């Protein structure tokens, strides 16, 4: 019974085609600047062990029209508003500082979509959500940051072979549903190591200090992830299908100069 998933996937791809040809219209209509390049208006901070809007170490700051996330403490900025049916465009680059047990590990952060529930419910740091991972060598991985119930889940088409025990996205693969854990992006290096500065043979992410463009299209119950112009991951039957946006602090310095949402 693979007809239904294939039909679903075809519909999703067709929707992306329609979105592409209408992008000039959407960019003129209803754009939401989640980052005003001046301050963190529209967001609140949450730091593990501290709570809401308590940031004495200045983990989250704005200067020179950029958000700096130091990574020194674990937590996030969270949008005041919830969103559904949108395209989000994020431009980011890594800094040079790393901290704590991730001092020598791959630089790590994340864009958390459809975030709902209690602040800090996940590991004391984040709301339950569907994560687009930002990590050296693994940017574009899906992670279901949930309570291990079917309230938080995604379905993706994956390759027949696991990659170090983890499913890997493949456009014409076999449907796989998860309610916890991850689905790796399409060309994640099978020799990936959690080490600072890691780069795989087919990585799309630019060198440290260079700007990357990440686009996530969340339409109804689907999410597709594009990194520097290439489709890297895709999911459907996504639950939940709306919520707040979170950006993580997770041990590495990272900068953001653009966070825009275009309602669909």
N, C-alpha and C positions, 0 to 999 in steps of 0.2 A: 504494500500500500504506500507507494512513494509518490503517487500522482499529486496528492494534496500539497506536500511540501514543495514539490517542484513548481506547481502552479503558484504557490505563495511566493516563491523566490522570483519567478518570472514577473509577477505583479510588482514586486519590490523594485526590480531592475528597471521595469518600464516606468515606474514612478520617478526613479532617479533621472531617467532620460527626459521626462516631462519637466522635472525640476530644473534641469540644466538649461533647457531652451527657454525657460521662463525666468531665469535667474536675474536678468536685468530688471524685470518688473519687480521682483521681490526685494531687490536691493534699493529700490526707490520707495517702496511701500512698507511702512511699519518697522523699520530697523530700530533695534533696541541696543544702545551702547551700554553694556554691562560695566564697562570701565571707562570713566570719563577723562582719564589721563591726569586727574588732579588729586583725587582722594579715593577712599573706599566707600563712598556713598552708594547705597544699594546693597551693601554686604555687611555681615557681622562676622567677627572672629570667634573661633572656638578652639581652645587649646587644652590638650589632655592634662587633667589635674588642676586646671585653672577655671575652665568654664567659658562663658560668653563675654566677649569684649573685655577681656583681661589679658593684656599682652605686654607685660613689663619689659620683656627682652626684645621687643620690636621685631617679632618674627615676620609680621606683615606690614610693609611700608610702601609708600609711593614717593618716587623722586624721578625727575627727568622724564616724566610722562610714562613711567614704567612701574608696575607692581614688582616689588622684590619680596620673594618668599625666602627667608634665610635658611629654613630647614632645621634650625637649632632645636626647636621643640615640635612635637607631633601635634597636628591639628589641621585646621582648614579655615578658609573664608567661605561663607555660605550666602547665597543670594537671598534677599528678603522675599522675593517673589518665586512662585512656582511657574513652570513652563511646560507646555506640551506642543507637539507639532511645530517643530522649528529646525532651522539650521544654525549651528553655532560655529563661529570661526574664531580660532585662538591662535595667536602668534607668540611663540615662547623660545627662550634659549636658556641653556644651562649656565650657571656661574661657575665658581671655582671652589667653593667651600662645601665640605661635608662634615657630618657630625656623628657622635655617639657610636653605636654599634654598626652604623653604615659609613663610617669614616673611610674605609677602603673598599666599599661596595659600589656597585653601579649606581649612578645618580638616579634618584627615584622621586616621583611625585604622581599626581593623577588628576584627571578631570572626571568628577563624579556626577553622573546624570540621574534624573528621576529620583532625587534624594528625598526620602520621606521619613517621618517618625521622629524619634528623640535624638537630639544632638549627643554624640559620643556613644551611641548604641553599639557601634562596631569598634571593638578594641579600645573603647574610651576616647576615641579620637574623631569618628565620623558618623554621619547618619547612614542608615542602610540605603543602598544605591546600586546603580549599574555603572561600573567604572570603565573609562577609557584610560588604560595605564599609560603613564609617561615614565619611561625608564630606559636607560641606555640599552639598546639592542631589542627592547620589547615595547616600544611605543606603538600603541594601537591594539595591544592585547585587551580583550574583554576580561573583567573580573566581576563576578557577582558578589557584591559586598552585602550579604543578606543574613537572615537568621536561619538559613538552611531549610526553610519551608518553601513551598511552591508560590508563596507570595512574592518571591524574588527569584526570577529565573529568566533564561534566554534559550533560544534554539538557534543553532547555526549549522551550516553544512560543513563537514570536516573531512579531512583525509582519513584513509583507512588505518594508517599507522599513527600511534601516539608519538609525541615528541617529549622524551623524558617523562612519560606518564601523563602528558597533557594533550588534549585535542588541539588540532591546528586547522584554522579556517581554510576551506577549499570550496570555490564557487559551485562546482558540480559534485560535491562530496555527499556523504550520508548525513541526514539530519541527526543532530545530537542536542539533547536538552540537558542543561545543568542548572541547579539551584544553589550552587556554591562553587567557588574555585574559578578557573579561568579557561578561556579559549585563546590560544596564541594567534598572533597576526600571521598572515599568509606566508611570509618569507623569513620568519624568525630563525635565526641560525641554530641548527641542532647542537652546535658546540658552545652555545651561550654559557657564559659564566657570570656569576654575580660579583663582578670585579670592576673597579673604577676604570672608566675609559674604554669599556668593551665596545667593539664594533664588529658586526657580522659582515659576511661577504656581500649580502644583498640588502643591507640596511639602507633605508631611505633617509634616516635622520642625519642632519648635517653635523659637522664637527662642533665640539664644545665652543660656545661663544658666537655661533652663527644662528640666525633666526630660522625657525621652522614654522610651517603653516599647517595647522590641524583643523580639519572640518569634520563635524559629526552631524549627520542628518537624522533627526528623530521624527519619524512620520508614523502616526498611529502607533502600532505595536512593533515597529522596526527601528533599528539603528544601523547606520553605515558609517564607517570611519575612513577618512581620507588623510593621508600624510604626504605633504609636499606634492599634491596633485595625483596621488595614486591610491586606489581603493585597497585597503589593507585588512579590513575585517567587516563582518556584516552579521546581523542577528535579526530574528523576527520572533513573534510570540513573546515579546519582551514584557516582563512584569516587574514593577509597575511601568506605566507608560507616560507618567508625568511626575513632576516634582521640582525641587530646588536644584541649583547648580552648586557644587562644591569644588574648590581647588585645594589640593593637599599640601601640607608641609610634612616632609617625611625623610628628613636627614640630609637633604641636598639643596643648595642654593639654586633658585630658578627665577627667571624674569618673564613677565608678560607685558606686551605692549598693546595688545588688542584682544578684546573679548566682546564679540558682537553676536547678537541673535537676530535672525530674520524669521518671523512667523511664517508658517506655510499655510 
